[in-house]
Amino acid sequence: MTALERDLAQNAEAIEAIFSRLLPEAHGAQARLYGAMRYASLNGGKRLRPFLVSAGARLFNVPTERALRVGAAIELIHCYSLVHDDLPAMDDAPTRRGRPSNHVQFDEATAILAGDALQSLAFEVLSDEATHPKASVRVELLRLLADASGAAGMCGGQMIDLEAEARMLSFDEIVHLQRLKTGALFQFSSESGAILGGASSPERDALRAYADDLGLAFQIKDDLLDVEGDPALAGKALGQDAAAGKATLVALLGVDEARSRLLRLQASAEHHLQRFGPAAGPLRQLFAFVINRSH
């Protein structure tokens, strides 16, 4: 196991512990809803977004617990988005992370409510004084997460993605789609550690630019894996984007050019991290991990 893999595992374990506290097993009238929320958020994923928060926060000596709380809030948004993305009205995906999708395990109505409740919980976590003692910092985090996850970010990108099934998008249009759908949360994840640490505007800008490259690289790699990945490793059905006629950079550029694009994005990300020197090593390692992963 590499140092990065250990860091990812430890960070994921810490996020899992926070989720367990936030979502205890419930009994009674709301038990089914809490069960669906736990099913959607526990035991899943690499927790890349929370890791971005923690890695960025370490650059500015932010207390670990504060970074973890912000990372947990972002991951709750991500988990809610996956529940809704899998619904029959969206991607109609039967599996997620090697298990039945939330709406398959429970039912559509419960899955919708679970996603809604996870989103609400994310903002509850950010608004708590335990996340940061200064109300102004908490308000900025709340505002930026709302922007990144709403119509100007993730939801807007998903809308464009759905509409793109009926027409061919240009290169610039696909990049715009991916920057909203995937990149907006990556950018907020990277910048939030700097916000917690009171970083300068140039430092925040550099981390956002790094994350812009990372988010686009992540989506290109996802699209490559959808074309040539192993469903057993992915934990979900592959080839669905092509079957649905969805616009991807891999479909537009071809596999070879898409791989070349990943290397150019990595070089650009390195340029943005130079101001942080060796301390940004985990962020550099994360970029390499993202573009070389097998699932």
One Martini backbone bead per residue (centre of mass of N, CA, C, O) as a GRO file, in nm:
protein
  295
    1MET     BB    1   0.095   0.037   0.024
    2THR     BB    2   0.066   0.353  -0.018
    3ALA     BB    3   0.059   0.660   0.116
    4LEU     BB    4  -0.200   0.745  -0.025
    5GLU     BB    5  -0.373   0.498   0.044
    6ARG     BB    6  -0.358   0.547   0.347
    7ASP     BB    7  -0.481   0.829   0.349
    8LEU     BB    8  -0.748   0.750   0.217
    9ALA     BB    9  -0.833   0.538   0.427
   10GLN     BB   10  -0.828   0.724   0.678
   11ASN     BB   11  -1.025   0.934   0.572
   12ALA     BB   12  -1.261   0.740   0.517
   13GLU     BB   13  -1.288   0.642   0.811
   14ALA     BB   14  -1.358   0.922   0.928
   15ILE     BB   15  -1.613   0.966   0.760
   16GLU     BB   16  -1.761   0.713   0.855
   17ALA     BB   17  -1.780   0.803   1.153
   18ILE     BB   18  -1.951   1.052   1.101
   19PHE     BB   19  -2.190   0.907   0.969
   20SER     BB   20  -2.260   0.728   1.212
   21ARG     BB   21  -2.338   0.973   1.390
   22LEU     BB   22  -2.548   1.111   1.193
   23LEU     BB   23  -2.659   0.790   1.120
   24PRO     BB   24  -2.833   0.630   1.306
   25GLU     BB   25  -3.004   0.381   1.397
   26ALA     BB   26  -3.350   0.342   1.338
   27HIS     BB   27  -3.682   0.374   1.476
   28GLY     BB   28  -3.980   0.361   1.333
   29ALA     BB   29  -4.119   0.581   1.107
   30GLN     BB   30  -3.804   0.663   0.994
   31ALA     BB   31  -3.632   0.406   0.935
   32ARG     BB   32  -3.634   0.382   0.624
   33LEU     BB   33  -3.492   0.647   0.564
   34TYR     BB   34  -3.231   0.598   0.727
   35GLY     BB   35  -3.157   0.340   0.579
   36ALA     BB   36  -3.119   0.478   0.298
   37MET     BB   37  -2.899   0.677   0.391
   38ARG     BB   38  -2.694   0.468   0.486
   39TYR     BB   39  -2.676   0.309   0.219
   40ALA     BB   40  -2.565   0.565   0.053
   41SER     BB   41  -2.302   0.643   0.261
   42LEU     BB   42  -2.204   0.374   0.348
   43ASN     BB   43  -1.962   0.182   0.224
   44GLY     BB   44  -1.829   0.408   0.003
   45GLY     BB   45  -1.585   0.479  -0.176
   46LYS     BB   46  -1.295   0.704  -0.179
   47ARG     BB   47  -1.328   0.998  -0.082
   48LEU     BB   48  -1.202   1.242  -0.255
   49ARG     BB   49  -1.326   1.505  -0.155
   50PRO     BB   50  -1.239   1.492   0.144
   51PHE     BB   51  -0.938   1.473   0.074
   52LEU     BB   52  -0.913   1.750  -0.053
   53VAL     BB   53  -0.974   1.904   0.199
   54SER     BB   54  -0.746   1.794   0.380
   55ALA     BB   55  -0.505   1.862   0.194
   56GLY     BB   56  -0.561   2.168   0.186
   57ALA     BB   57  -0.570   2.223   0.496
   58ARG     BB   58  -0.268   2.144   0.558
   59LEU     BB   59  -0.145   2.403   0.423
   60PHE     BB   60  -0.307   2.579   0.683
   61ASN     BB   61  -0.341   2.441   0.967
   62VAL     BB   62  -0.600   2.280   0.997
   63PRO     BB   63  -0.811   2.131   1.178
   64THR     BB   64  -0.914   1.819   1.124
   65GLU     BB   65  -1.220   1.828   1.205
   66ARG     BB   66  -1.302   2.055   1.013
   67ALA     BB   67  -1.231   1.916   0.748
   68LEU     BB   68  -1.412   1.666   0.791
   69ARG     BB   69  -1.683   1.812   0.796
   70VAL     BB   70  -1.668   1.926   0.513
   71GLY     BB   71  -1.624   1.656   0.372
   72ALA     BB   72  -1.893   1.532   0.465
   73ALA     BB   73  -2.081   1.734   0.328
   74ILE     BB   74  -1.988   1.677   0.039
   75GLU     BB   75  -2.047   1.369   0.045
   76LEU     BB   76  -2.351   1.397   0.085
   77ILE     BB   77  -2.400   1.528  -0.186
   78HIS     BB   78  -2.283   1.301  -0.357
   79CYS     BB   79  -2.472   1.076  -0.256
   80TYR     BB   80  -2.735   1.205  -0.344
   81SER     BB   81  -2.665   1.219  -0.649
   82LEU     BB   82  -2.649   0.911  -0.692
   83VAL     BB   83  -2.935   0.839  -0.621
   84HIS     BB   84  -3.065   1.020  -0.846
   85ASP     BB   85  -2.907   0.920  -1.095
   86ASP     BB   86  -3.028   0.612  -1.071
   87LEU     BB   87  -3.291   0.678  -1.155
   88PRO     BB   88  -3.520   0.617  -1.399
   89ALA     BB   89  -3.530   0.932  -1.487
   90MET     BB   90  -3.230   0.902  -1.547
   91ASP     BB   91  -3.010   0.634  -1.563
   92ASP     BB   92  -3.121   0.360  -1.472
   93ALA     BB   93  -2.956   0.215  -1.230
   94PRO     BB   94  -2.913  -0.100  -1.068
   95THR     BB   95  -2.615  -0.019  -0.975
   96ARG     BB   96  -2.389   0.044  -0.680
   97ARG     BB   97  -2.104  -0.054  -0.560
   98GLY     BB   98  -2.206  -0.368  -0.600
   99ARG     BB   99  -2.506  -0.276  -0.559
  100PRO     BB  100  -2.804  -0.198  -0.524
  101SER     BB  101  -2.978   0.047  -0.575
  102ASN     BB  102  -3.170   0.237  -0.382
  103HIS     BB  103  -3.444   0.192  -0.547
  104VAL     BB  104  -3.412  -0.120  -0.536
  105GLN     BB  105  -3.381  -0.172  -0.229
  106PHE     BB  106  -3.634  -0.003  -0.198
  107ASP     BB  107  -3.757   0.285  -0.346
  108GLU     BB  108  -3.823   0.565  -0.514
  109ALA     BB  109  -3.936   0.744  -0.287
  110THR     BB  110  -3.716   0.684  -0.079
  111ALA     BB  111  -3.476   0.778  -0.252
  112ILE     BB  112  -3.561   1.071  -0.279
  113LEU     BB  113  -3.571   1.134   0.025
  114ALA     BB  114  -3.280   1.055   0.089
  115GLY     BB  115  -3.149   1.268  -0.089
  116ASP     BB  116  -3.279   1.514   0.042
  117ALA     BB  117  -3.170   1.457   0.334
  118LEU     BB  118  -2.868   1.464   0.267
  119GLN     BB  119  -2.861   1.754   0.173
  120SER     BB  120  -2.958   1.884   0.437
  121LEU     BB  121  -2.731   1.769   0.618
  122ALA     BB  122  -2.494   1.917   0.492
  123PHE     BB  123  -2.587   2.206   0.592
  124GLU     BB  124  -2.596   2.139   0.889
  125VAL     BB  125  -2.294   2.082   0.923
  126LEU     BB  126  -2.182   2.362   0.825
  127SER     BB  127  -2.352   2.543   1.042
  128ASP     BB  128  -2.183   2.442   1.258
  129GLU     BB  129  -1.948   2.539   1.494
  130ALA     BB  130  -1.758   2.287   1.455
  131THR     BB  131  -1.654   2.380   1.173
  132HIS     BB  132  -1.661   2.697   1.269
  133PRO     BB  133  -1.650   2.978   1.476
  134LYS     BB  134  -1.705   3.148   1.221
  135ALA     BB  135  -1.976   3.264   1.057
  136SER     BB  136  -1.845   3.372   0.792
  137VAL     BB  137  -1.725   3.099   0.709
  138ARG     BB  138  -1.985   2.932   0.704
  139VAL     BB  139  -2.134   3.104   0.495
  140GLU     BB  140  -1.934   3.062   0.265
  141LEU     BB  141  -1.958   2.757   0.252
  142LEU     BB  142  -2.260   2.747   0.195
  143ARG     BB  143  -2.262   2.913  -0.065
  144LEU     BB  144  -2.057   2.740  -0.233
  145LEU     BB  145  -2.211   2.471  -0.214
  146ALA     BB  146  -2.468   2.568  -0.346
  147ASP     BB  147  -2.337   2.642  -0.614
  148ALA     BB  148  -2.197   2.359  -0.677
  149SER     BB  149  -2.492   2.190  -0.649
  150GLY     BB  150  -2.657   2.352  -0.841
  151ALA     BB  151  -2.745   2.513  -1.130
  152ALA     BB  152  -2.429   2.625  -1.140
  153GLY     BB  153  -2.360   2.310  -1.127
  154MET     BB  154  -2.436   1.994  -1.092
  155CYS     BB  155  -2.735   2.019  -1.187
  156GLY     BB  156  -2.675   2.167  -1.450
  157GLY     BB  157  -2.500   1.941  -1.573
  158GLN     BB  158  -2.722   1.721  -1.570
  159MET     BB  159  -2.914   1.866  -1.761
  160ILE     BB  160  -2.727   1.878  -2.003
  161ASP     BB  161  -2.684   1.571  -2.020
  162LEU     BB  162  -2.978   1.497  -2.083
  163GLU     BB  163  -3.005   1.682  -2.341
  164ALA     BB  164  -2.759   1.547  -2.503
  165GLU     BB  165  -2.910   1.287  -2.611
  166ALA     BB  166  -3.042   1.468  -2.866
  167ARG     BB  167  -2.736   1.575  -2.914
  168MET     BB  168  -2.445   1.717  -3.036
  169LEU     BB  169  -2.157   1.809  -2.885
  170SER     BB  170  -1.911   2.006  -2.828
  171PHE     BB  171  -1.622   2.044  -2.679
  172ASP     BB  172  -1.699   2.296  -2.507
  173GLU     BB  173  -1.968   2.178  -2.402
  174ILE     BB  174  -1.850   1.935  -2.251
  175VAL     BB  175  -1.665   2.089  -2.063
  176HIS     BB  176  -1.890   2.248  -1.928
  177LEU     BB  177  -2.046   2.011  -1.819
  178GLN     BB  178  -1.812   1.887  -1.644
  179ARG     BB  179  -1.760   2.142  -1.467
  180LEU     BB  180  -2.037   2.113  -1.333
  181LYS     BB  181  -2.095   1.810  -1.260
  182THR     BB  182  -1.787   1.764  -1.133
  183GLY     BB  183  -1.597   2.022  -1.084
  184ALA     BB  184  -1.742   2.194  -0.866
  185LEU     BB  185  -1.688   2.004  -0.619
  186PHE     BB  186  -1.384   1.995  -0.650
  187GLN     BB  187  -1.332   2.294  -0.610
  188PHE     BB  188  -1.457   2.320  -0.331
  189SER     BB  189  -1.284   2.110  -0.192
  190SER     BB  190  -1.010   2.260  -0.236
  191GLU     BB  191  -1.095   2.550  -0.119
  192SER     BB  192  -1.206   2.494   0.174
  193GLY     BB  193  -0.937   2.467   0.325
  194ALA     BB  194  -0.857   2.765   0.271
  195ILE     BB  195  -1.096   2.892   0.413
  196LEU     BB  196  -1.040   2.774   0.695
  197GLY     BB  197  -0.728   2.913   0.679
  198GLY     BB  198  -0.722   3.206   0.552
  199ALA     BB  199  -0.647   3.240   0.266
  200SER     BB  200  -0.550   3.362  -0.012
  201SER     BB  201  -0.655   3.431  -0.323
  202PRO     BB  202  -0.422   3.295  -0.484
  203GLU     BB  203  -0.445   3.023  -0.332
  204ARG     BB  204  -0.735   2.963  -0.407
  205ASP     BB  205  -0.700   2.979  -0.714
  206ALA     BB  206  -0.497   2.746  -0.741
  207LEU     BB  207  -0.685   2.522  -0.628
  208ARG     BB  208  -0.908   2.558  -0.836
  209ALA     BB  209  -0.736   2.501  -1.087
  210TYR     BB  210  -0.652   2.221  -1.008
  211ALA     BB  211  -0.950   2.112  -0.983
  212ASP     BB  212  -1.029   2.157  -1.274
  213ASP     BB  213  -0.834   1.947  -1.384
  214LEU     BB  214  -0.926   1.709  -1.208
  215GLY     BB  215  -1.226   1.693  -1.291
  216LEU     BB  216  -1.174   1.642  -1.592
  217ALA     BB  217  -0.996   1.391  -1.555
  218PHE     BB  218  -1.200   1.219  -1.404
  219GLN     BB  219  -1.412   1.210  -1.636
  220ILE     BB  220  -1.236   1.091  -1.855
  221LYS     BB  221  -1.168   0.833  -1.699
  222ASP     BB  222  -1.457   0.739  -1.665
  223ASP     BB  223  -1.508   0.717  -1.975
  224LEU     BB  224  -1.289   0.509  -2.027
  225LEU     BB  225  -1.405   0.292  -1.832
  226ASP     BB  226  -1.678   0.268  -1.986
  227VAL     BB  227  -1.526   0.139  -2.237
  228GLU     BB  228  -1.261  -0.046  -2.079
  229GLY     BB  229  -1.368  -0.168  -1.832
  230ASP     BB  230  -1.447  -0.344  -1.526
  231PRO     BB  231  -1.740  -0.430  -1.381
  232ALA     BB  232  -1.631  -0.570  -1.123
  233LEU     BB  233  -1.466  -0.314  -1.031
  234ALA     BB  234  -1.691  -0.090  -1.060
  235GLY     BB  235  -1.988  -0.191  -0.953
  236LYS     BB  236  -2.107  -0.155  -1.253
  237ALA     BB  237  -2.239  -0.074  -1.532
  238LEU     BB  238  -2.125  -0.058  -1.861
  239GLY     BB  239  -2.188   0.145  -2.151
  240GLN     BB  240  -2.425   0.357  -2.100
  241ASP     BB  241  -2.344   0.612  -2.251
  242ALA     BB  242  -2.345   0.494  -2.535
  243ALA     BB  243  -2.637   0.380  -2.528
  244ALA     BB  244  -2.753   0.687  -2.466
  245GLY     BB  245  -2.578   0.906  -2.630
  246LYS     BB  246  -2.362   1.041  -2.475
  247ALA     BB  247  -2.158   1.306  -2.403
  248THR     BB  248  -1.805   1.270  -2.467
  249LEU     BB  249  -1.466   1.304  -2.499
  250VAL     BB  250  -1.411   1.019  -2.600
  251ALA     BB  251  -1.613   1.021  -2.836
  252LEU     BB  252  -1.479   1.274  -2.975
  253LEU     BB  253  -1.152   1.202  -2.957
  254GLY     BB  254  -1.076   0.943  -2.840
  255VAL     BB  255  -0.870   0.745  -2.665
  256ASP     BB  256  -0.584   0.861  -2.722
  257GLU     BB  257  -0.651   1.164  -2.679
  258ALA     BB  258  -0.761   1.135  -2.394
  259ARG     BB  259  -0.492   1.041  -2.270
  260SER     BB  260  -0.334   1.297  -2.347
  261ARG     BB  261  -0.510   1.492  -2.187
  262LEU     BB  262  -0.435   1.391  -1.906
  263LEU     BB  263  -0.134   1.484  -1.918
  264ARG     BB  264  -0.194   1.787  -1.959
  265LEU     BB  265  -0.353   1.824  -1.697
  266GLN     BB  266  -0.123   1.744  -1.508
  267ALA     BB  267   0.071   1.974  -1.587
  268SER     BB  268  -0.121   2.201  -1.505
  269ALA     BB  269  -0.154   2.123  -1.207
  270GLU     BB  270   0.145   2.153  -1.131
  271HIS     BB  271   0.162   2.454  -1.183
  272HIS     BB  272  -0.049   2.535  -0.955
  273LEU     BB  273   0.132   2.388  -0.713
  274GLN     BB  274   0.413   2.532  -0.689
  275ARG     BB  275   0.358   2.741  -0.449
  276PHE     BB  276   0.355   2.482  -0.228
  277GLY     BB  277   0.536   2.265  -0.291
  278PRO     BB  278   0.585   1.975  -0.110
  279ALA     BB  279   0.305   2.000   0.047
  280ALA     BB  280   0.149   1.905  -0.236
  281GLY     BB  281   0.195   1.598  -0.275
  282PRO     BB  282  -0.092   1.470  -0.235
  283LEU     BB  283  -0.215   1.615  -0.484
  284ARG     BB  284  -0.031   1.487  -0.692
  285GLN     BB  285  -0.096   1.191  -0.625
  286LEU     BB  286  -0.399   1.210  -0.682
  287PHE     BB  287  -0.383   1.263  -0.981
  288ALA     BB  288  -0.242   1.000  -1.056
  289PHE     BB  289  -0.459   0.816  -0.941
  290VAL     BB  290  -0.699   0.907  -1.120
  291ILE     BB  291  -0.556   0.842  -1.412
  292ASN     BB  292  -0.471   0.521  -1.310
  293ARG     BB  293  -0.721   0.389  -1.254
  294SER     BB  294  -0.947   0.087  -1.264
  295HIS     BB  295  -1.230   0.225  -1.094
   0.00000   0.00000   0.00000
